[in-house]
Amino acid sequence: MTTASHYVFMDLEEMIKNGKYSKLHEISEKYSDRYNEDNELQTICDKIINSLATENQQELENIKKDLQQLINTRKMQTGGGSRLWFEDRR
């Protein structure tokens, strides 16, 4: 199972902050296809796509808060924690 690193979530958060909504929709679909087994990313991407379709700014602000929390947890998980990409890095 391939999990998305915290850089993926940082990329999504940066696009929300800068208001690049057309690019955000495109990148959300791209990441959703690439990391199709990562449930947390799938949930966030679905929320982003739905929020953009309904033009709900408040939901995007809530997603930004969720992204910040996911960034912090993914840094620890993929940076040497319990969800490493490889069983042995030697």
BALOBA-1460 file (C-alpha; in Angstrom, 3 decimals):
// residues 90
<rec num="1" residu="m" x="0.000" y="0.000" z="0.000"/>
<rec num="2" residu="t" x="1.432" y="3.341" z="-1.029"/>
<rec num="3" residu="t" x="0.681" y="6.172" z="1.335"/>
<rec num="4" residu="a" x="0.963" y="9.812" z="0.473"/>
<rec num="5" residu="s" x="3.672" y="11.771" z="2.236"/>
<rec num="6" residu="h" x="3.074" y="15.002" z="4.067"/>
<rec num="7" residu="y" x="4.238" y="16.900" z="0.979"/>
<rec num="8" residu="v" x="1.054" y="15.889" z="-0.841"/>
<rec num="9" residu="f" x="-1.071" y="17.384" z="1.927"/>
<rec num="10" residu="m" x="1.133" y="20.483" z="2.036"/>
<rec num="11" residu="d" x="0.599" y="20.944" z="-1.697"/>
<rec num="12" residu="l" x="-3.188" y="20.794" z="-1.301"/>
<rec num="13" residu="e" x="-3.106" y="23.175" z="1.654"/>
<rec num="14" residu="e" x="-0.984" y="25.690" z="-0.248"/>
<rec num="15" residu="m" x="-3.422" y="25.740" z="-3.162"/>
<rec num="16" residu="i" x="-6.343" y="26.408" z="-0.824"/>
<rec num="17" residu="k" x="-4.432" y="29.240" z="0.851"/>
<rec num="18" residu="n" x="-3.560" y="30.852" z="-2.481"/>
<rec num="19" residu="g" x="-7.024" y="30.398" z="-3.991"/>
<rec num="20" residu="k" x="-5.888" y="28.297" z="-6.960"/>
<rec num="21" residu="y" x="-9.161" y="26.417" z="-7.187"/>
<rec num="22" residu="s" x="-9.021" y="25.202" z="-10.785"/>
<rec num="23" residu="k" x="-5.555" y="23.762" z="-10.185"/>
<rec num="24" residu="l" x="-6.731" y="22.362" z="-6.819"/>
<rec num="25" residu="h" x="-9.488" y="20.372" z="-8.514"/>
<rec num="26" residu="e" x="-7.062" y="18.967" z="-11.078"/>
<rec num="27" residu="i" x="-4.402" y="18.048" z="-8.509"/>
<rec num="28" residu="s" x="-6.971" y="16.511" z="-6.132"/>
<rec num="29" residu="e" x="-8.110" y="14.145" z="-8.873"/>
<rec num="30" residu="k" x="-4.517" y="13.349" z="-9.778"/>
<rec num="31" residu="y" x="-3.544" y="12.516" z="-6.176"/>
<rec num="32" residu="s" x="-6.746" y="10.555" z="-5.690"/>
<rec num="33" residu="d" x="-5.883" y="8.353" z="-8.664"/>
<rec num="34" residu="r" x="-2.232" y="7.979" z="-7.694"/>
<rec num="35" residu="y" x="-2.822" y="7.072" z="-4.032"/>
<rec num="36" residu="n" x="-6.064" y="5.158" z="-4.413"/>
<rec num="37" residu="e" x="-5.448" y="2.972" z="-1.348"/>
<rec num="38" residu="d" x="-4.795" y="5.874" z="1.045"/>
<rec num="39" residu="n" x="-8.167" y="6.309" z="2.755"/>
<rec num="40" residu="e" x="-7.345" y="9.592" z="4.508"/>
<rec num="41" residu="l" x="-6.231" y="11.197" z="1.258"/>
<rec num="42" residu="q" x="-9.282" y="9.852" z="-0.573"/>
<rec num="43" residu="t" x="-11.555" y="11.417" z="2.047"/>
<rec num="44" residu="i" x="-9.822" y="14.797" z="1.798"/>
<rec num="45" residu="c" x="-9.828" y="14.767" z="-2.010"/>
<rec num="46" residu="d" x="-13.539" y="13.902" z="-2.083"/>
<rec num="47" residu="k" x="-14.287" y="16.751" z="0.329"/>
<rec num="48" residu="i" x="-12.247" y="19.172" z="-1.776"/>
<rec num="49" residu="i" x="-13.967" y="18.185" z="-5.023"/>
<rec num="50" residu="n" x="-17.420" y="18.435" z="-3.430"/>
<rec num="51" residu="s" x="-16.609" y="21.805" z="-1.856"/>
<rec num="52" residu="l" x="-15.391" y="23.194" z="-5.150"/>
<rec num="53" residu="a" x="-18.498" y="21.915" z="-6.945"/>
<rec num="54" residu="t" x="-20.787" y="23.657" z="-4.443"/>
<rec num="55" residu="e" x="-18.464" y="26.674" z="-4.067"/>
<rec num="56" residu="n" x="-18.527" y="26.293" z="-0.279"/>
<rec num="57" residu="q" x="-15.753" y="28.508" z="1.135"/>
<rec num="58" residu="q" x="-16.438" y="27.526" z="4.757"/>
<rec num="59" residu="e" x="-15.915" y="23.856" z="3.937"/>
<rec num="60" residu="l" x="-12.582" y="24.678" z="2.302"/>
<rec num="61" residu="e" x="-11.486" y="26.434" z="5.509"/>
<rec num="62" residu="n" x="-12.438" y="23.328" z="7.499"/>
<rec num="63" residu="i" x="-10.500" y="21.173" z="5.054"/>
<rec num="64" residu="k" x="-7.464" y="23.409" z="5.524"/>
<rec num="65" residu="k" x="-7.571" y="22.672" z="9.278"/>
<rec num="66" residu="d" x="-7.865" y="18.932" z="8.572"/>
<rec num="67" residu="l" x="-4.923" y="19.136" z="6.192"/>
<rec num="68" residu="q" x="-2.732" y="20.762" z="8.833"/>
<rec num="69" residu="q" x="-3.473" y="17.921" z="11.238"/>
<rec num="70" residu="l" x="-2.755" y="15.311" z="8.556"/>
<rec num="71" residu="i" x="0.527" y="17.024" z="7.681"/>
<rec num="72" residu="n" x="1.704" y="16.702" z="11.255"/>
<rec num="73" residu="t" x="0.747" y="13.042" z="11.598"/>
<rec num="74" residu="r" x="2.154" y="12.042" z="8.198"/>
<rec num="75" residu="k" x="5.500" y="13.641" z="8.974"/>
<rec num="76" residu="m" x="5.925" y="11.227" z="11.854"/>
<rec num="77" residu="q" x="4.405" y="8.201" z="10.161"/>
<rec num="78" residu="t" x="6.379" y="8.352" z="6.923"/>
<rec num="79" residu="g" x="9.519" y="9.929" z="8.383"/>
<rec num="80" residu="g" x="10.527" y="6.932" z="10.448"/>
<rec num="81" residu="g" x="7.365" y="5.902" z="12.198"/>
<rec num="82" residu="s" x="5.002" y="3.002" z="11.895"/>
<rec num="83" residu="r" x="3.970" y="3.412" z="8.241"/>
<rec num="84" residu="l" x="7.261" y="3.322" z="6.382"/>
<rec num="85" residu="w" x="7.167" y="2.679" z="2.659"/>
<rec num="86" residu="f" x="9.741" y="-0.105" z="2.859"/>
<rec num="87" residu="e" x="10.133" y="-2.775" z="5.509"/>
<rec num="88" residu="d" x="13.904" y="-2.418" z="5.524"/>
<rec num="89" residu="r" x="15.669" y="0.740" z="4.381"/>
<rec num="90" residu="r" x="19.139" y="-0.774" z="4.218"/>
